């Protein structure tokens, strides 16, 4: 599944960007590289999954937005 997401600059210097969905809702912010990585993870959740092991340990809920101050 692929979402229609846009990366928009938040400052005139182009150092801070926001990811917005098709409804204009801000999903996250950060540098351009961070926003591009977040879009890849959103569009392909398997990128955020840890590798499989024989004895997997419980993984805390991954909340991308919790790590980003808006």
C-alpha positions in Angstrom: 0.0 0.0 0.0 1.3 3.4 -0.9 0.1 6.7 0.5 0.2 10.1 -1.2 2.7 12.0 1.0 4.4 15.3 0.4 7.6 16.8 1.9 7.3 20.6 2.4 9.9 23.0 3.8 9.0 24.6 7.2 11.7 27.3 7.2 13.2 29.6 4.5 16.6 28.0 4.9 15.4 24.5 4.0 16.7 22.9 7.1 13.4 21.7 8.5 10.7 19.8 6.6 7.3 18.3 7.3 5.6 15.3 5.8 1.9 15.9 5.0 -0.7 13.6 3.7 -3.3 14.3 1.0 -5.6 15.9 3.6 -2.9 18.3 4.8 -2.3 16.6 8.1 1.3 16.8 9.3 2.6 13.3 10.0 6.1 14.2 11.1 9.0 16.6 10.7 12.8 16.7 10.5 15.6 17.1 8.0 14.9 16.2 4.4 16.7 12.9 4.8 14.7 12.0 7.8 11.4 12.8 6.0 12.4 10.7 3.0 13.3 7.8 5.3 10.0 8.1 7.2 8.1 8.0 3.9 9.9 4.8 2.9 9.0 3.2 6.2 5.4 4.4 6.0 5.1 3.0 2.4 7.0 -0.2 3.3 6.4 -1.2 6.9 8.7 -4.3 6.6 11.7 -1.8 6.6 10.9 -1.0 10.2 10.6 -4.6 11.3 13.5 -6.2 13.1 15.1 -9.3 11.5 13.6 -12.6 12.5 15.4 -14.8 15.0 14.6 -18.2 16.5 13.9 -16.6 19.9 12.4 -13.2 19.2 12.2 -10.8 22.1 9.1 -8.6 22.5 9.6 -5.3 20.6 8.0 -2.2 22.1 5.5 -0.5 19.9 7.2 1.5 17.2 5.9 5.1 17.2 7.7 7.1 14.7 6.0 10.4 15.6 6.9 10.1 19.3 10.6 10.6 18.4 9.9 13.8 16.4 9.0 17.1 18.0 6.7 19.1 15.9 
